[in-house]
Amino acid sequence: MVSVRNILKVSQTAKIDASRRRRQTERKLKESLSLNRRSTSGLGSLQRRLESFHENTDQVTNLLNQRLAQRDSVRRLKTAAEERLNQEKDVKASAEQELEFADSAEEKTSARSRLDVIIERISELQAEIRQRASAEKKLAKPIEELSTRKARLMKQTRKSSQNKPDLLDLVKSSRRSSVQLRDQVGRIIKQEQNAARRLVQVTEKLKELQRKKKRTAKKKKKVSRRKLKRKKSKTRVKVKHKKVKLKSKRAKKKLSKNRHTKAKSRRRSR
């Protein structure tokens, strides 16, 4: 009985310990799964943010390239106009010399007409150069804004990309930890179930022993009662026998006394 009680105590301790470890491991598993969900969600959000950054960067880059191409085109046209202007200025100087050294009126008229045409072309070229310069100036601000925006997007992309490896490691480690903890919970649940079955078996065995003990105690009590009853019965029989013996003895004594009295009476009568 004592050994069974000790086994019962050990089984109860094992069951309590298994339940405690199961609850602790389940809590860790819950935390690991929550961390995996958060890190997976964070990784998804980061990926979407990076895709948005890349998309916006591509759009800004395309716009910037368009503006840069426009500026380069304007600069080329302006440079070409400036080169033609310099050439026309040289031609103008030559025409002015021809006009200055013309001898006849006809030569002067021809030189004057040629000079007027050159001056008109120079004016047109100067107007074109001013127009190109104005266009280039107008393009400077959007180019600067687009360049700043592109730089900011690229910086955000780099900064977000730096967080991606950490999130990937966190997703992998939390997933691996969740798998390990889930297996551990399964093993502990089996241990808890085995401990519970063992506890039930030991409890039933202890109850059976207690029932046997009660039955044995009842039997002993019954036997003791029977023995006591027999003893009392024997005592009553002995007392009865003694009483009978005493009565018989008294009767014999009385009979003997009567006989003696009668004999004495007979002797006297003689």
C-alpha positions as a Markdown table, in Angstrom:
| # | Residue | x | y | z |
|---|---|---|---|---|
| 1 | Met | 0.0 | 0.0 | 0.0 |
| 2 | Val | 2.8 | 2.4 | 0.9 |
| 3 | Ser | 4.7 | 1.7 | -2.3 |
| 4 | Val | 1.5 | 2.2 | -4.3 |
| 5 | Arg | 0.9 | 5.6 | -2.6 |
| 6 | Asn | 4.5 | 6.5 | -3.5 |
| 7 | Ile | 3.9 | 5.5 | -7.1 |
| 8 | Leu | 0.7 | 7.6 | -7.1 |
| 9 | Lys | 2.6 | 10.6 | -5.8 |
| 10 | Val | 5.2 | 10.2 | -8.5 |
| 11 | Ser | 2.5 | 9.8 | -11.2 |
| 12 | Gln | 0.7 | 12.9 | -9.9 |
| 13 | Thr | 4.0 | 14.9 | -10.0 |
| 14 | Ala | 4.8 | 13.6 | -13.5 |
| 15 | Lys | 1.3 | 14.6 | -14.7 |
| 16 | Ile | 1.5 | 18.1 | -13.2 |
| 17 | Asp | 5.1 | 18.5 | -14.6 |
| 18 | Ala | 4.0 | 17.4 | -18.1 |
| 19 | Ser | 1.0 | 19.8 | -18.0 |
| 20 | Arg | 3.2 | 22.6 | -16.8 |
| 21 | Arg | 5.7 | 22.0 | -19.6 |
| 22 | Arg | 3.0 | 21.6 | -22.2 |
| 23 | Arg | 1.5 | 25.0 | -21.2 |
| 24 | Gln | 4.9 | 26.7 | -21.3 |
| 25 | Thr | 5.7 | 25.2 | -24.7 |
| 26 | Glu | 2.3 | 26.0 | -26.1 |
| 27 | Arg | 2.8 | 29.6 | -24.9 |
| 28 | Lys | 6.2 | 29.7 | -26.6 |
| 29 | Leu | 4.7 | 28.2 | -29.7 |
| 30 | Lys | 1.9 | 30.8 | -29.7 |
| 31 | Glu | 4.6 | 33.6 | -29.4 |
| 32 | Ser | 6.7 | 32.0 | -32.2 |
| 33 | Leu | 3.7 | 31.7 | -34.5 |
| 34 | Ser | 2.7 | 35.3 | -33.7 |
| 35 | Leu | 6.3 | 36.5 | -34.4 |
| 36 | Asn | 6.2 | 34.5 | -37.7 |
| 37 | Arg | 2.9 | 36.1 | -38.7 |
| 38 | Arg | 4.2 | 39.6 | -37.9 |
| 39 | Ser | 7.5 | 39.1 | -39.6 |
| 40 | Thr | 5.9 | 37.5 | -42.7 |
| 41 | Ser | 3.4 | 40.4 | -42.8 |
| 42 | Gly | 6.2 | 42.9 | -42.3 |
| 43 | Leu | 8.2 | 41.2 | -45.1 |
| 44 | Gly | 5.2 | 41.3 | -47.4 |
| 45 | Ser | 4.7 | 45.0 | -46.6 |
| 46 | Leu | 8.3 | 45.7 | -47.2 |
| 47 | Gln | 8.2 | 43.9 | -50.5 |
| 48 | Arg | 5.2 | 45.9 | -51.6 |
| 49 | Arg | 6.9 | 49.1 | -50.4 |
| 50 | Leu | 10.0 | 48.2 | -52.4 |
| 51 | Glu | 8.0 | 47.4 | -55.5 |
| 52 | Ser | 6.2 | 50.8 | -55.0 |
| 53 | Phe | 9.6 | 52.5 | -54.6 |
| 54 | His | 10.9 | 50.8 | -57.8 |
| 55 | Glu | 7.8 | 51.7 | -59.7 |
| 56 | Asn | 7.9 | 55.3 | -58.6 |
| 57 | Thr | 11.7 | 55.4 | -59.2 |
| 58 | Asp | 11.1 | 54.1 | -62.8 |
| 59 | Gln | 8.4 | 56.7 | -63.4 |
| 60 | Val | 10.6 | 59.5 | -62.0 |
| 61 | Thr | 13.6 | 58.2 | -64.0 |
| 62 | Asn | 11.6 | 58.1 | -67.2 |
| 63 | Leu | 10.4 | 61.7 | -66.6 |
| 64 | Leu | 13.9 | 62.8 | -65.7 |
| 65 | Asn | 15.4 | 61.2 | -68.8 |
| 66 | Gln | 12.8 | 62.9 | -70.9 |
| 67 | Arg | 13.6 | 66.3 | -69.3 |
| 68 | Leu | 17.3 | 65.7 | -69.6 |
| 69 | Ala | 16.9 | 64.7 | -73.3 |
| 70 | Gln | 14.9 | 67.9 | -73.9 |
| 71 | Arg | 17.6 | 69.9 | -72.1 |
| 72 | Asp | 20.3 | 68.2 | -74.2 |
| 73 | Ser | 18.4 | 68.9 | -77.4 |
| 74 | Val | 17.9 | 72.5 | -76.4 |
| 75 | Arg | 21.6 | 72.9 | -75.5 |
| 76 | Arg | 22.6 | 71.4 | -78.9 |
| 77 | Leu | 20.2 | 73.7 | -80.7 |
| 78 | Lys | 21.5 | 76.7 | -78.7 |
| 79 | Thr | 25.1 | 75.7 | -79.3 |
| 80 | Ala | 24.4 | 75.3 | -83.0 |
| 81 | Ala | 22.7 | 78.7 | -83.1 |
| 82 | Glu | 25.7 | 80.3 | -81.2 |
| 83 | Glu | 28.1 | 78.8 | -83.7 |
| 84 | Arg | 26.0 | 80.1 | -86.6 |
| 85 | Leu | 25.8 | 83.5 | -84.9 |
| 86 | Asn | 29.6 | 83.7 | -84.7 |
| 87 | Gln | 29.8 | 82.8 | -88.3 |
| 88 | Glu | 27.2 | 85.4 | -89.2 |
| 89 | Lys | 29.1 | 88.0 | -87.2 |
| 90 | Asp | 32.2 | 87.2 | -89.2 |
| 91 | Val | 30.2 | 87.5 | -92.4 |
| 92 | Lys | 28.8 | 90.8 | -91.2 |
| 93 | Ala | 32.3 | 92.1 | -90.5 |
| 94 | Ser | 33.3 | 91.1 | -94.0 |
| 95 | Ala | 30.1 | 92.7 | -95.5 |
| 96 | Glu | 30.8 | 95.9 | -93.6 |
| 97 | Gln | 34.3 | 96.1 | -95.0 |
| 98 | Glu | 32.9 | 95.5 | -98.5 |
| 99 | Leu | 30.4 | 98.3 | -98.0 |
| 100 | Glu | 33.1 | 100.6 | -96.7 |
| 101 | Phe | 35.4 | 99.9 | -99.6 |
| 102 | Ala | 32.7 | 99.9 | -102.3 |
| 103 | Asp | 33.5 | 102.4 | -105.1 |
| 104 | Ser | 30.3 | 102.6 | -107.1 |
| 105 | Ala | 26.8 | 103.2 | -106.0 |
| 106 | Glu | 25.8 | 99.8 | -107.3 |
| 107 | Glu | 28.4 | 98.1 | -105.2 |
| 108 | Lys | 27.3 | 100.0 | -102.2 |
| 109 | Thr | 23.7 | 99.1 | -102.7 |
| 110 | Ser | 24.6 | 95.4 | -103.2 |
| 111 | Ala | 26.8 | 95.5 | -100.1 |
| 112 | Arg | 24.1 | 97.3 | -98.1 |
| 113 | Ser | 21.4 | 94.7 | -99.1 |
| 114 | Arg | 23.7 | 91.9 | -98.2 |
| 115 | Leu | 24.5 | 93.5 | -94.8 |
| 116 | Asp | 20.8 | 93.9 | -94.0 |
| 117 | Val | 20.2 | 90.2 | -94.7 |
| 118 | Ile | 23.1 | 89.3 | -92.5 |
| 119 | Ile | 21.9 | 91.6 | -89.7 |
| 120 | Glu | 18.4 | 90.0 | -90.0 |
| 121 | Arg | 19.8 | 86.5 | -89.7 |
| 122 | Ile | 21.9 | 87.6 | -86.7 |
| 123 | Ser | 18.8 | 89.0 | -85.0 |
| 124 | Glu | 16.9 | 85.7 | -85.7 |
| 125 | Leu | 19.8 | 83.7 | -84.3 |
| 126 | Gln | 20.0 | 85.9 | -81.2 |
| 127 | Ala | 16.2 | 85.5 | -80.7 |
| 128 | Glu | 16.6 | 81.7 | -81.1 |
| 129 | Ile | 19.5 | 81.6 | -78.6 |
| 130 | Arg | 17.4 | 83.6 | -76.1 |
| 131 | Gln | 14.5 | 81.2 | -76.7 |
| 132 | Arg | 16.7 | 78.2 | -76.2 |
| 133 | Ala | 18.3 | 79.7 | -73.1 |
| 134 | Ser | 14.8 | 80.4 | -71.7 |
| 135 | Ala | 13.7 | 76.8 | -72.4 |
| 136 | Glu | 16.8 | 75.4 | -70.8 |
| 137 | Lys | 16.2 | 77.6 | -67.7 |
| 138 | Lys | 12.6 | 76.3 | -67.5 |
| 139 | Leu | 13.8 | 72.7 | -67.7 |
| 140 | Ala | 16.4 | 73.3 | -64.9 |
| 141 | Lys | 13.7 | 73.4 | -62.1 |
| 142 | Pro | 11.8 | 70.2 | -63.0 |
| 143 | Ile | 15.1 | 68.4 | -63.6 |
| 144 | Glu | 16.3 | 69.4 | -60.1 |
| 145 | Glu | 13.0 | 68.4 | -58.5 |
| 146 | Leu | 13.0 | 65.0 | -60.4 |
| 147 | Ser | 16.7 | 64.4 | -59.5 |
| 148 | Thr | 15.9 | 65.2 | -55.8 |
| 149 | Arg | 12.8 | 63.0 | -55.9 |
| 150 | Lys | 14.8 | 60.1 | -57.5 |
| 151 | Ala | 17.6 | 60.4 | -55.0 |
| 152 | Arg | 15.1 | 60.3 | -52.1 |
| 153 | Leu | 13.3 | 57.3 | -53.6 |
| 154 | Met | 16.6 | 55.5 | -54.1 |
| 155 | Lys | 17.6 | 56.3 | -50.5 |
| 156 | Gln | 14.3 | 54.9 | -49.2 |
| 157 | Thr | 14.8 | 51.9 | -51.4 |
| 158 | Arg | 18.3 | 51.3 | -50.0 |
| 159 | Lys | 17.2 | 51.8 | -46.4 |
| 160 | Ser | 14.2 | 49.4 | -46.8 |
| 161 | Ser | 16.4 | 46.9 | -48.6 |
| 162 | Gln | 18.8 | 46.9 | -45.7 |
| 163 | Asn | 15.9 | 45.7 | -43.4 |
| 164 | Lys | 14.9 | 42.9 | -45.8 |
| 165 | Pro | 17.7 | 40.4 | -44.8 |
| 166 | Asp | 16.9 | 40.8 | -41.1 |
| 167 | Leu | 13.2 | 40.2 | -41.8 |
| 168 | Leu | 14.0 | 37.2 | -43.9 |
| 169 | Asp | 16.2 | 35.8 | -41.1 |
| 170 | Leu | 13.4 | 36.5 | -38.6 |
| 171 | Val | 10.8 | 34.7 | -40.8 |
| 172 | Lys | 13.1 | 31.7 | -41.3 |
| 173 | Ser | 14.1 | 31.4 | -37.6 |
| 174 | Ser | 10.5 | 31.9 | -36.3 |
| 175 | Arg | 9.2 | 29.3 | -38.8 |
| 176 | Arg | 12.0 | 26.9 | -37.8 |
| 177 | Ser | 11.3 | 27.6 | -34.1 |
| 178 | Ser | 7.5 | 27.0 | -34.7 |
| 179 | Val | 8.1 | 23.6 | -36.3 |
| 180 | Gln | 10.4 | 22.6 | -33.5 |
| 181 | Leu | 8.0 | 23.8 | -30.8 |
| 182 | Arg | 5.0 | 22.1 | -32.5 |
| 183 | Asp | 6.9 | 18.8 | -32.5 |
| 184 | Gln | 7.9 | 19.4 | -28.9 |
| 185 | Val | 4.3 | 20.1 | -27.9 |
| 186 | Gly | 3.2 | 16.9 | -29.6 |
| 187 | Arg | 5.8 | 14.9 | -27.6 |
| 188 | Ile | 4.9 | 16.6 | -24.3 |
| 189 | Ile | 1.2 | 15.9 | -25.0 |
| 190 | Lys | 2.0 | 12.2 | -25.5 |
| 191 | Gln | 4.0 | 12.3 | -22.2 |
| 192 | Glu | 1.1 | 14.0 | -20.5 |
| 193 | Gln | -1.4 | 11.4 | -21.8 |
| 194 | Asn | 0.9 | 8.6 | -20.7 |
| 195 | Ala | 1.2 | 10.2 | -17.3 |
| 196 | Ala | -2.5 | 10.6 | -17.1 |
| 197 | Arg | -3.1 | 7.0 | -18.0 |
| 198 | Arg | -0.5 | 5.9 | -15.5 |
| 199 | Leu | -2.1 | 8.0 | -12.9 |
| 200 | Val | -5.6 | 6.5 | -13.6 |
| 201 | Gln | -4.1 | 3.0 | -13.4 |
| 202 | Val | -2.3 | 3.7 | -10.1 |
| 203 | Thr | -5.4 | 5.4 | -8.7 |
| 204 | Glu | -7.6 | 2.4 | -9.7 |
| 205 | Lys | -5.0 | 0.0 | -8.2 |
| 206 | Leu | -4.9 | 2.0 | -5.0 |
| 207 | Lys | -8.7 | 2.0 | -4.8 |
| 208 | Glu | -8.7 | -1.7 | -5.4 |
| 209 | Leu | -6.2 | -2.2 | -2.6 |
| 210 | Gln | -8.3 | 0.0 | -0.4 |
| 211 | Arg | -11.4 | -2.0 | -1.2 |
| 212 | Lys | -9.5 | -5.3 | -0.5 |
| 213 | Lys | -8.3 | -3.8 | 2.7 |
| 214 | Lys | -11.8 | -2.9 | 3.7 |
| 215 | Arg | -13.0 | -6.3 | 2.8 |
| 216 | Thr | -10.2 | -7.9 | 4.7 |
| 217 | Ala | -10.9 | -5.6 | 7.7 |
| 218 | Lys | -14.6 | -6.6 | 7.5 |
| 219 | Lys | -13.7 | -10.3 | 7.4 |
| 220 | Lys | -11.4 | -9.9 | 10.3 |
| 221 | Lys | -14.0 | -8.0 | 12.2 |
| 222 | Lys | -16.6 | -10.6 | 11.3 |
| 223 | Val | -14.2 | -13.4 | 12.4 |
| 224 | Ser | -13.4 | -11.5 | 15.6 |
| 225 | Arg | -17.2 | -11.2 | 16.3 |
| 226 | Arg | -17.7 | -14.9 | 15.6 |
| 227 | Lys | -14.8 | -15.7 | 17.9 |
| 228 | Leu | -16.1 | -13.4 | 20.6 |
| 229 | Lys | -19.6 | -14.9 | 20.1 |
| 230 | Arg | -18.1 | -18.4 | 20.4 |
| 231 | Lys | -16.2 | -17.4 | 23.4 |
| 232 | Lys | -19.3 | -15.9 | 25.0 |
| 233 | Ser | -21.2 | -19.0 | 24.1 |
| 234 | Lys | -18.6 | -21.2 | 25.6 |
| 235 | Thr | -18.5 | -19.0 | 28.7 |
| 236 | Arg | -22.3 | -19.3 | 29.0 |
| 237 | Val | -22.1 | -23.1 | 28.5 |
| 238 | Lys | -19.4 | -23.3 | 31.2 |
| 239 | Val | -21.4 | -21.2 | 33.5 |
| 240 | Lys | -24.5 | -23.3 | 32.8 |
| 241 | His | -22.5 | -26.5 | 33.3 |
| 242 | Lys | -21.2 | -25.1 | 36.6 |
| 243 | Lys | -24.7 | -24.2 | 37.7 |
| 244 | Val | -25.9 | -27.6 | 36.7 |
| 245 | Lys | -23.0 | -29.2 | 38.5 |
| 246 | Leu | -23.7 | -27.0 | 41.5 |
| 247 | Lys | -27.3 | -27.9 | 41.5 |
| 248 | Ser | -26.5 | -31.6 | 41.1 |
| 249 | Lys | -24.0 | -31.4 | 43.9 |
| 250 | Arg | -26.5 | -29.6 | 46.1 |
| 251 | Ala | -29.2 | -32.1 | 45.2 |
| 252 | Lys | -26.9 | -35.0 | 46.0 |
| 253 | Lys | -25.9 | -33.3 | 49.2 |
| 254 | Lys | -29.5 | -32.8 | 50.1 |
| 255 | Leu | -30.4 | -36.4 | 49.1 |
| 256 | Ser | -27.5 | -37.6 | 51.2 |
| 257 | Lys | -28.6 | -35.5 | 54.1 |
| 258 | Asn | -32.2 | -36.7 | 53.7 |
| 259 | Arg | -31.0 | -40.3 | 53.7 |
| 260 | His | -28.9 | -39.7 | 56.7 |
| 261 | Thr | -31.8 | -38.1 | 58.5 |
| 262 | Lys | -34.1 | -41.0 | 57.6 |
| 263 | Ala | -31.5 | -43.5 | 58.8 |
| 264 | Lys | -31.1 | -41.7 | 62.0 |
| 265 | Ser | -34.8 | -41.6 | 62.5 |
| 266 | Arg | -35.0 | -45.4 | 61.9 |
| 267 | Arg | -32.3 | -46.0 | 64.5 |
| 268 | Arg | -34.2 | -43.9 | 67.0 |
| 269 | Ser | -37.4 | -45.7 | 66.4 |
| 270 | Arg | -35.8 | -49.0 | 67.1 |
